[in-house]
């Protein structure tokens, strides 16, 4: 993304290493990392989080759009409350995964849906035909978010990340304002 995406309540922007403390509150939380796909160990401290953010920033310019990782920041107050990402799903050929991670205090307030909707709309301007979301079968929050986004259930698989996952997909025609809807 060349410039941040702006929604009613959020600014979706590149991560910076200065976001380390806020990012650690997300990626250092067992409540969050327990659900991540691929499985990710909880980040242990600010220095480790800085290293992760540095790696994400270094990789970002080399990823073809719409792939990448971004911070979700509240427009009011400027607090980083989560992250969004689009990356290749295994076997890393062409299927793109949309993912979202929020600080537990931001759960249930519609931020994942709001941020993901903006990212989906942008991704579909980048020559992308479909995006997938995967969730562990008992991750009711992620499954509910995928459905709120208008994603369609594709099925269950163990093909991704060696985990049993529910798979959801969205295409441009599935958007609320798509022609014919």
Secondary structure as UniProt FT lines:
FT   STRAND          5..6
FT   STRAND          10..14
FT   HELIX           17..19
FT   HELIX           20..27
FT   HELIX           30..33
FT   TURN            34..35
FT   HELIX           46..60
FT   TURN            61..62
FT   TURN            65..66
FT   STRAND          68..74
FT   TURN            75..77
FT   STRAND          80..88
FT   TURN            90..92
FT   STRAND          96..102
FT   HELIX           104..106
FT   TURN            107..108
FT   HELIX           111..123
FT   TURN            124..127
FT   STRAND          130..136
FT   TURN            137..138
FT   HELIX           140..148
FT   TURN            149..150
FT   STRAND          152..157
FT   TURN            161..162
FT   STRAND          165..171
FT   HELIX           172..174
FT   TURN            176..177
FT   TURN            179..180
//
